[in-house]
């Protein structure tokens, strides 16, 4: 409520926009088109509030009056990024964070259904659990490195030959089909939906 009071009365001067409170979320419409101006306003709010107050914020794309409902949804999606393990340190703006928002949507969709009982990622997770291998971490690193064995090795802290060896052993556990771009994408999405369990 204190944040709402500051937002609606201004910081000792006239308020720059219009605000509304929905639950514990404060929505403010500010004039202008630059995300940095909104970030500055959020910083003023942060400074004005007591130090123990936690503020999470998200910035929509610029919007006309008829687009305010969509802008609110965009701000909510940016706000949801604070729940993600890949949360940016700064306040996310919709146009700058589209890739994080898309990944968050995919993770949310993947988590909303049952976990697959079969498939390469599931089979590798099962193998890792029963044999203390690092196959899921290796697959994640290989996909992140876009097939670059040297880079995947760097991500894992191992030599590229270790990555190559693990990939061969993984192919004995399950059918990876790493040449298929759609299967690589599907595995990337599934891996994004599960916690990174690498040591």
C-alpha positions in Angstrom: 0.0 0.0 0.0 2.9 2.3 0.7 4.2 1.8 -2.9 0.7 2.6 -4.2 0.6 5.7 -2.1 4.0 6.9 -3.5 3.0 5.9 -7.0 -0.3 7.8 -6.9 1.0 10.9 -5.0 4.4 11.2 -6.6 7.7 11.6 -4.9 7.2 15.1 -3.6 6.2 16.3 -7.0 3.4 15.6 -9.5 3.0 12.0 -10.3 4.4 11.0 -13.8 1.7 8.5 -14.6 -1.5 6.7 -13.4 -1.5 3.7 -11.1 -3.8 0.9 -10.0 -3.5 -1.8 -7.4 -4.6 -5.3 -8.2 -3.9 -7.7 -5.2 -0.3 -7.0 -4.3 0.7 -5.9 -7.8 1.0 -2.2 -8.6 0.4 -1.3 -12.2 1.6 2.1 -13.4 1.2 3.6 -16.8 4.0 6.0 -17.6 4.4 8.5 -20.5 7.2 7.8 -23.0 8.5 4.9 -24.9 11.9 4.2 -23.4 12.3 1.3 -20.9 15.2 3.1 -19.2 12.8 5.9 -18.2 10.5 3.3 -16.6 13.6 1.7 -14.9 14.5 5.2 -13.5 11.0 5.6 -12.1 11.2 2.1 -10.5 14.5 3.1 -9.0 13.0 6.2 -7.5 10.3 4.0 -6.0 12.9 1.7 -4.6 14.7 4.6 -3.0 11.5 6.1 -1.5 10.3 2.8 0.1 11.8 1.4 3.3 15.0 -0.5 2.7 13.5 -3.9 3.7 10.9 -3.6 0.9 11.4 -6.0 -2.0 10.4 -4.7 -5.4 10.0 -7.0 -8.5 9.1 -5.1 -11.6 8.4 -5.8 -15.3 8.1 -3.3 -18.2 5.7 -3.8 -21.1 6.3 -2.5 -24.6 5.0 1.0 -25.3 1.2 0.9 -25.8 -1.7 3.0 -26.9 -4.8 3.2 -24.7 -6.5 0.5 -26.7 -3.5 -1.8 -26.0 -3.3 -1.4 -22.2 -4.8 -4.9 -21.5 -2.0 -6.4 -23.7 0.6 -4.2 -22.0 -0.5 -5.4 -18.6 -0.1 -9.0 -19.8 3.4 -8.2 -21.1 4.3 -6.6 -17.8 3.0 -9.7 -15.9 5.1 -11.9 -18.1 8.2 -9.8 -17.4 7.3 -9.9 -13.7 7.1 -13.7 -13.9 10.7 -13.8 -15.0 11.7 -13.0 -11.4 10.5 -16.6 -10.6 12.7 -18.1 -13.2 16.2 -19.5 -12.5 17.4 -17.3 -15.4 16.1 -14.1 -13.9 18.0 -11.0 -15.2 19.5 -8.7 -12.5 17.9 -5.7 -14.0 14.2 -5.0 -14.5 13.1 -7.0 -17.6 11.5 -5.1 -20.4 9.2 -7.0 -22.8 11.0 -6.1 -26.1 14.4 -6.8 -24.6 13.5 -10.0 -22.9 11.4 -11.8 -25.5 13.7 -14.8 -25.5 13.5 -15.2 -21.7 9.7 -14.8 -21.9 9.3 -17.4 -24.6 11.5 -19.9 -22.6 9.4 -19.1 -19.5 6.2 -19.9 -21.5 7.7 -23.1 -22.7 8.9 -24.2 -19.3 5.4 -23.3 -17.8 3.7 -25.4 -20.6 6.1 -28.3 -20.2 5.6 -28.3 -16.4 1.8 -28.1 -16.6 1.5 -31.7 -18.0 2.8 -35.0 -16.7 6.5 -35.7 -17.1 7.2 -38.0 -20.0 7.7 -41.6 -18.9 10.0 -42.3 -21.9 12.1 -40.4 -24.3 15.8 -39.5 -24.4 15.9 -37.0 -21.5 13.9 -39.2 -19.2 16.0 -42.2 -20.0 19.2 -40.3 -19.5 17.9 -38.9 -16.1 17.0 -42.4 -15.1 20.5 -43.7 -16.1 22.2 -40.8 -14.3 20.3 -41.6 -11.1 21.1 -45.3 -11.1 24.7 -45.1 -12.4 26.0 -41.8 -11.1 26.7 -40.6 -14.7 26.5 -37.0 -16.0 24.7 -37.7 -19.2 21.9 -35.1 -18.8 24.4 -32.4 -18.0 26.4 -33.5 -21.0 23.4 -33.4 -23.3 22.5 -29.9 -21.9 26.0 -28.6 -22.4 26.2 -30.1 -26.0 22.8 -28.5 -26.9 23.9 -25.2 -25.3 27.1 -25.3 -27.2 25.2 -26.1 -30.4 27.2 -29.2 -31.0 30.6 -27.6 -30.4 32.5 -30.3 -28.4 35.2 -27.9 -27.3 32.7 -25.4 -25.9 30.6 -28.2 -24.3 33.7 -29.5 -22.6 34.4 -26.0 -21.3 30.9 -25.8 -19.9 31.3 -29.1 -18.2 34.9 -28.6 -17.1 36.1 -31.7 -19.0 38.1 -32.3 -22.2 36.2 -32.5 -25.5 37.1 -36.1 -25.9 35.2 -36.8 -22.6 32.2 -35.2 -24.2 32.6 -37.3 -27.4 33.0 -40.5 -25.3 29.9 -39.6 -23.2 27.8 -39.0 -26.3 28.8 -42.4 -27.6 27.8 -44.0 -24.3 24.6 -42.0 -24.2 23.7 -43.4 -27.6 23.9 -46.9 -26.1 21.3 -45.9 -23.4 18.8 -44.1 -25.7 18.2 -42.9 -29.2 19.3 -39.3 -29.2 19.0 -38.5 -32.9 21.0 -35.3 -32.5 21.0 -34.7 -36.3 17.2 -33.9 -36.2 16.7 -30.2 -35.4 13.1 -30.8 -34.1 14.3 -33.4 -31.7 17.1 -31.2 -30.5 14.6 -28.4 -29.9 12.3 -30.7 -28.1 15.1 -31.9 -25.8 16.2 -28.3 -25.2 12.7 -27.4 -24.1 12.4 -30.5 -21.9 15.8 -29.7 -20.3 14.7 -26.1 -19.7 11.6 -27.4 -17.9 13.6 -29.5 -15.4 16.1 -28.3 -12.8 19.8 -28.3 -13.8 21.0 -31.2 -11.6 24.7 -30.9 -12.6 27.2 -30.7 -9.8 
